[in-house]
């Protein structure tokens, strides 16, 4: 199966160097490249910070020895 389309999304999609390099490579490989306008390229940092703010406001805290947990319930 040949890949025909590439989608660049999330915060990394705002990286102008990455956009430029992927565009060149996609053209070389005759692939379609799709990415949103930079204003729409967001990541989860603001959402996580906001969730943390409200948890702290309720008095919920954690120790600094936490391990990453991508399935953590907010």
N, C-alpha and C positions, 0 to 999 in steps of 0.2 A: 504494500500500500504506500503510495507516494503522498507525502504531506504537501498540501497546496496552500494552506493558510496559517499564518502566525498571528496570535493575539498577544499584545503586550499590555498588561494592565497592572493596577495597583500603584503604590508610591514609586516603584522603580520605573514606571512608564514615563515619569517626568524627566528622567535622566536624558539630557540632549545628546550626549555622546553615544549612549546605548541606542537611542532612536536612530541616529545617523548610521551607525555601524550595522544595525539590523536591516535598515532600509537598503543599504548597499548589498548586503548578503542576500536578502530576499530577492532583489532584482537579478543578481547573478544566478540564483537558483530558480528563477521564474516562479516565485511564490508571492502570495498576497500578504501584506503586512497591515494589520489594523491596530490602532492605538487611539485613545481619547485625547482631547485637547489637554494641555498641561493643567489648566484650572480644574479639570475633573480627575486628575491623578492624585488620589488620596491613599493613605495607608491607615492602618488601625491605631497608630500611636495616639491620635487625638481621642478616639473612642475609648481606648484603654485608660488614658489619663482621666477622662471624664468619669468613667466607672470607678476608678480609684478615688477620685475626689469625693464622690457620694458615699463610698464605703468609709473613708476616713471621717467624713462629716457625721456618720452614725457611730463613730468610735471603733470601727473595725480596723485592726492593724495586723501585721504579720511580722515575723522575725526576718532578719536579713539572710538567713541560710536557706531560703526557698530554692527549689529546683523548678525549671520550666515545666509547665503542664499545659499543652495546647488544648486539652479537653476540659480545662477548669471552667466551672459554671460561674457566670457573672451574676 
